[in-house]
Amino acid sequence: MIGWLDCTAGASGDMLLGAIVDAGVPLATVQEAVDAVRVEPIRLTVEPVTRGGLGASRVHVSAPRSTVSRTWPNIRDLLERADLPEVVRTTAIDVFQRLAAAEARSHRIAAEQVHFHEVGALDAIADIVGVCAGLHALGLTCLSAGRVTLGSGVVRSEHGLIPVPTPAVLELLSEVDAPVWAGPAPYEMCTPTGAALLATQVSTWEEMPPMTVDRVGAGAGRREIDELPNLVRFVLGEPLPVATGGQSTAVVIECNVDDLDPRLWPNVLDRLIEAGAADAWLTPILMKKGRPAHTLSVLCGQSQAEALREIIFTETSTIGVRQATVDKHALDRESATVDVEGNQVRVKIARLDGAVVNVSVEYDDVAAAAAVLGRPIKAVLATATAAARATAGGW
């Protein structure tokens, strides 16, 4: 099963928690995880509400006023000692670690010095641990999300009025290249807790992926607003193969370049891919008079060709390109994620006439997991590849 989050109205910890409970995770499952942290008594209740005329669940967190000032090391110690499933514990720690780092960068202090006021209160502990436990209970193979609405204006904090989106939210979502916008409502639509949960849990940022919908949960925000329904939708279902296989036509644009500083080539390739090229690569060649050079090749659709030619002319020293139409044959493929000791690694599964013929893992995800686990990349790559093959049916 996969999940997709509709963050048209932003995201907060309680909105995400409400969406998970509304999608079918028992409140008792969430309460048990929160109780395991062993802080002051926290009680969760759920209330059916409407936002913009749409039904949703609002999770209320009841906790006594706490006088305990908790730093990031204090929070980490609480979670490390909590009787939680390992994946829930490590994910919750990751969320708080991201929060501490973002707040530290915003205030130009060390992460160990961050005191969790708004983000470290008991209700935030409940939201973070509850969301991590709820997603673990669902056993999703992939969680994606669409564009996140951040809001605008100002909000009052421990330090006085600060602009929206808040610095911590921007820090958190910029780290994972999340697509964001201000949106139509002049309020804080995405909180630091919501941003940290999205940054930690979401593996792919996209509009709703191809899927058969099984059920939908809706988690309500605290207030009713005029601009749009203030809720997060959580869509659950089974993935469909992405229909990218078969034969099609494409365009190959090429040029030979012998006088460009080679340090510029990585940026050229990045610009071309970002602008819509299906692929871009360099081939070392030997030109007339024995001069070493490179052939730049760009594969794209006809509709992207003009824009990509402009990038080639502006970013390289070439004064001419050649272009040809080619036949393109592609396998049907689908995306999934595998778990490597609590770290999510994206994989691609390619099929020929329905049979799996290729499985590949996302190297950047493997490298990130290896850094977290303190293991060699080659070892994590082998583990991820084996898990990907098992996901593909033992190929």
TORFI-474277 format. One line per 10 residues: number of its first residue (from 1); for each residue x, y, z of C-alpha. Coordinates in steps of 0.25 Angstrom, whole numbers, plus 5000, padded with zeros to 4 digits. Each point is the difference from the previous one (the first is absolute). Last residue first. Layout:
NUM> X/Y/Z ~ ...
This chain:
395> 5056/4954/4963 ~ 4993/4996/5013 ~ 4987/5007/4998 ~ 5004/5014/4997 ~ 5000/5003/5015 ~ 5010/4989/5002 ~ 5008/5006/4990 ~ 5000/5014/5006 ~ 5003/4993/5014 ~ 5013/4994/4993
385> 5003/5013/4994 ~ 4999/5008/5013 ~ 5009/4990/5007 ~ 5011/5000/4989 ~ 4999/5015/5000 ~ 5001/5001/5015 ~ 5013/4991/5000 ~ 5006/5008/4988 ~ 4997/5013/5007 ~ 5008/4996/5012
375> 4993/5001/5014 ~ 4998/5011/5010 ~ 4985/4998/4999 ~ 4997/5015/4998 ~ 5011/5001/4989 ~ 4996/4987/4994 ~ 4985/5004/4999 ~ 5004/5013/4993 ~ 5009/4993/4990 ~ 4989/4990/4997
365> 4990/5011/4998 ~ 5010/5007/4990 ~ 5002/4987/4993 ~ 4985/4998/4997 ~ 4998/4985/4998 ~ 4999/4992/4987 ~ 4992/4988/4996 ~ 5000/4994/4986 ~ 4993/4989/4992 ~ 4987/4998/5008
355> 4990/4993/4991 ~ 4987/5007/4996 ~ 5003/5000/4985 ~ 5014/5006/5004 ~ 5000/5007/5014 ~ 5009/5010/5007 ~ 5000/5002/5015 ~ 5005/5013/5005 ~ 5004/5002/5014 ~ 5000/5011/5011
345> 5007/4997/5013 ~ 4993/5003/5014 ~ 5009/4999/5012 ~ 4995/4992/5012 ~ 5010/4989/4999 ~ 4999/5000/4985 ~ 4986/5001/4996 ~ 4996/4999/4985 ~ 4993/5010/4992 ~ 4992/4999/4987
335> 4999/5005/4986 ~ 4995/4993/4987 ~ 5005/4998/4987 ~ 4995/4995/4986 ~ 5013/4999/4991 ~ 5004/5010/4990 ~ 5002/5001/4985 ~ 5004/5013/4994 ~ 5000/5002/4985 ~ 5009/5012/4996
325> 4998/5014/4995 ~ 5012/5008/4997 ~ 5007/5013/5004 ~ 5013/5006/4997 ~ 5006/5012/5008 ~ 5007/5013/4997 ~ 5008/5011/5006 ~ 5006/4992/5012 ~ 5006/5007/5012 ~ 4990/4994/5010
315> 4990/5005/5010 ~ 4992/5010/4991 ~ 5000/4992/4987 ~ 4997/4987/5007 ~ 4989/5006/5009 ~ 4994/5006/4987 ~ 5000/4986/4994 ~ 4993/4995/5012 ~ 4989/5010/4999 ~ 4998/4996/4985
305> 5000/4985/5002 ~ 4990/4999/5012 ~ 4988/4998/4991 ~ 5007/4990/4991 ~ 5003/4991/5012 ~ 5014/4999/5005 ~ 5013/4993/4999 ~ 5012/5009/5001 ~ 5014/4997/4995 ~ 5013/5008/5003
295> 5012/4995/4992 ~ 5013/5003/5007 ~ 5013/5005/4995 ~ 5015/4996/4999 ~ 5007/5007/4988 ~ 5008/4991/4991 ~ 5000/5010/4988 ~ 4985/4996/4998 ~ 4992/4995/5012 ~ 5003/4989/5010
285> 4987/4996/5008 ~ 4996/4998/5014 ~ 4985/4998/5001 ~ 4991/5008/5009 ~ 4986/4998/5005 ~ 4986/5005/5001 ~ 4987/4992/5003 ~ 4985/5002/5000 ~ 5002/5015/4998 ~ 4990/5009/5008
275> 5007/5013/5004 ~ 5005/4994/5013 ~ 5007/4989/4991 ~ 5007/5011/4991 ~ 5004/5008/5012 ~ 5007/4989/5007 ~ 5007/4996/4987 ~ 5006/5014/4999 ~ 5003/5001/5014 ~ 5008/4987/5000
265> 5007/5005/4987 ~ 5006/5013/5005 ~ 5012/4994/5007 ~ 5004/4996/4986 ~ 5003/5014/4996 ~ 4994/5000/4986 ~ 5009/5001/4987 ~ 4998/4986/4993 ~ 4985/4999/4999 ~ 4993/4991/4990
255> 4985/5001/5000 ~ 4988/4991/5001 ~ 4984/5001/5001 ~ 4993/4986/5000 ~ 4985/5001/4998 ~ 4990/4990/5004 ~ 4990/4990/4994 ~ 4992/4990/5007 ~ 5000/4985/5002 ~ 4995/4992/5013
245> 5001/5003/5014 ~ 4996/5013/5008 ~ 4987/4995/5006 ~ 5003/5002/5014 ~ 4996/4987/5007 ~ 4989/5002/5010 ~ 5002/5001/5015 ~ 4990/4995/5010 ~ 4992/5010/5009 ~ 5000/5010/5011
235> 4997/5015/4998 ~ 5003/5009/5012 ~ 4993/5014/4999 ~ 5005/5011/5009 ~ 4990/5010/5005 ~ 4996/5015/5000 ~ 4990/5000/4989 ~ 5003/5013/4992 ~ 5000/5015/5000 ~ 4990/5002/5011
225> 5007/4994/5012 ~ 4995/4990/5011 ~ 5010/4999/5011 ~ 5008/4989/5006 ~ 5004/4992/4988 ~ 4992/4987/4996 ~ 5006/4987/4996 ~ 4993/4993/4988 ~ 5001/4985/4997 ~ 4998/4994/4986
215> 4998/4985/4997 ~ 5004/4989/4990 ~ 5003/5009/4988 ~ 5006/4992/4988 ~ 5013/5007/4997 ~ 5008/5009/4990 ~ 5007/5010/5008 ~ 4993/5013/5006 ~ 5008/5012/4997 ~ 5015/4998/5003
205> 5010/5001/5011 ~ 5006/4986/5003 ~ 5005/4994/5013 ~ 4992/5007/5010 ~ 5002/4996/5015 ~ 5012/5009/5005 ~ 4997/5013/4992 ~ 4985/4998/5002 ~ 5001/4998/5015 ~ 5010/5012/5001
195> 4991/5009/4992 ~ 4988/4996/5009 ~ 5008/5003/5013 ~ 5005/5013/4994 ~ 4986/5004/4997 ~ 4994/5002/4986 ~ 4988/5008/4998 ~ 5004/5013/5008 ~ 4989/5009/4996 ~ 4997/5010/4988
185> 4993/4989/4992 ~ 5001/5000/4985 ~ 5013/4991/4998 ~ 5014/5003/5004 ~ 5007/4990/4991 ~ 5008/4987/5002 ~ 5006/4989/4992 ~ 5009/4991/5010 ~ 5014/5000/4996 ~ 5004/4992/5013
175> 5009/5010/5007 ~ 4991/5011/4995 ~ 4988/4995/5008 ~ 5007/5000/5014 ~ 5007/5013/4998 ~ 4988/5007/4995 ~ 4992/4995/5011 ~ 5010/5004/5010 ~ 5001/5014/4995 ~ 4985/5002/5001
165> 4991/5001/4988 ~ 4995/5010/5005 ~ 5008/5011/5007 ~ 5003/5000/5015 ~ 4993/5008/5011 ~ 5006/4998/5014 ~ 5011/4990/5004 ~ 4991/4990/5006 ~ 4992/5001/4988 ~ 4989/5009/4994
155> 4997/4998/4985 ~ 5001/5009/4988 ~ 4995/5001/4986 ~ 5000/4988/4990 ~ 4996/4986/4998 ~ 5009/4988/4998 ~ 4992/4991/4990 ~ 5007/4987/4997 ~ 5000/4995/4986 ~ 4997/4985/4999
145> 5004/4989/5009 ~ 5005/4986/4999 ~ 5001/4988/5009 ~ 5005/4987/4995 ~ 4999/4985/5005 ~ 4990/5003/5011 ~ 4999/4991/5012 ~ 4988/5007/5006 ~ 5004/4998/5014 ~ 5014/5007/4997
135> 4992/5012/4995 ~ 4992/5000/5013 ~ 5012/4999/5009 ~ 5008/5011/4993 ~ 4988/5009/5000 ~ 4997/4997/5015 ~ 5015/5002/5004 ~ 5000/5014/4993 ~ 4986/5005/5004 ~ 5002/4995/5014
125> 5014/5006/5002 ~ 4993/5013/4994 ~ 4989/5000/5010 ~ 5010/4998/5011 ~ 5008/5013/4996 ~ 5013/4999/4992 ~ 4996/5007/4987 ~ 4994/5012/5007 ~ 5011/5000/5011 ~ 5011/4991/4997
115> 5013/5005/5005 ~ 5010/5000/4989 ~ 5014/5000/5007 ~ 5004/4986/4994 ~ 4997/5005/4986 ~ 5011/5011/5001 ~ 4995/5015/4998 ~ 4998/5008/4988 ~ 4985/5003/5003 ~ 4994/4994/4987
105> 5012/4990/4999 ~ 4997/4995/5014 ~ 4985/4999/4997 ~ 5002/4992/4988 ~ 5010/4990/5007 ~ 4991/4998/5012 ~ 4988/4997/4991 ~ 5008/4991/4991 ~ 5005/4993/5013 ~ 4985/4999/5005
95> 4996/4993/4987 ~ 5011/4991/5000 ~ 4998/4996/5014 ~ 4985/4997/4997 ~ 5005/4991/4988 ~ 5010/4993/5009 ~ 4990/4997/5010 ~ 4989/4996/4990 ~ 5009/4991/4993 ~ 5005/4993/5013
85> 4986/4997/5005 ~ 4998/5008/5013 ~ 5003/4998/5014 ~ 5006/5014/5002 ~ 5014/5001/5005 ~ 5006/5006/4987 ~ 4988/5009/4999 ~ 5002/5006/5014 ~ 5015/5002/4997 ~ 4998/5006/4987
75> 4990/5010/5006 ~ 5010/5004/5011 ~ 5011/5001/4990 ~ 4992/5010/4992 ~ 4997/5009/5012 ~ 4988/4999/5009 ~ 4995/5011/5009 ~ 4991/4993/5010 ~ 4989/5009/5005 ~ 4989/4992/4994
65> 4986/5004/4999 ~ 4992/4987/5001 ~ 4996/4992/4987 ~ 4988/4999/4991 ~ 5003/4997/4985 ~ 4988/5002/4992 ~ 4999/4992/4986 ~ 4990/5007/4990 ~ 4994/4990/4990 ~ 4995/5005/4987
55> 4987/5003/4992 ~ 5000/5010/4989 ~ 4991/5013/5001 ~ 5012/5009/5000 ~ 5005/4992/5012 ~ 4991/4991/5007 ~ 5002/4993/5013 ~ 5000/4986/5006 ~ 5007/5000/5013 ~ 5012/4991/5005
45> 5006/4999/5014 ~ 5014/4999/5004 ~ 5005/5000/5015 ~ 5014/5004/5004 ~ 5005/4997/5014 ~ 5013/5007/5003 ~ 5012/4992/4993 ~ 5001/4985/4998 ~ 5003/4999/4985 ~ 4992/4987/5000
35> 4987/5008/5003 ~ 5002/5006/4986 ~ 5001/4987/4993 ~ 4988/4994/5008 ~ 4992/5012/4996 ~ 5003/4998/4985 ~ 4995/4986/5000 ~ 4988/5003/5009 ~ 4996/5011/4989 ~ 4998/4988/4991
25> 5007/5003/4986 ~ 4988/5001/4990 ~ 5002/5012/4990 ~ 4994/5009/5010 ~ 5011/4996/5010 ~ 5011/5004/4990 ~ 4993/5012/4996 ~ 4998/5005/5014 ~ 5015/4998/5003 ~ 5004/5007/4987
15> 4991/5012/5005 ~ 5005/4999/5014 ~ 5015/5001/4995 ~ 4997/5011/4991 ~ 4999/5001/4985 ~ 4997/5010/4989 ~ 4986/5002/4994 ~ 5003/4994/4987 ~ 5008/4989/5007 ~ 4994/4988/4993
5> 5007/4988/5005 ~ 5002/4988/4992 ~ 5001/4986/5006 ~ 5005/4986/4994 ~ 4995/4986/5003
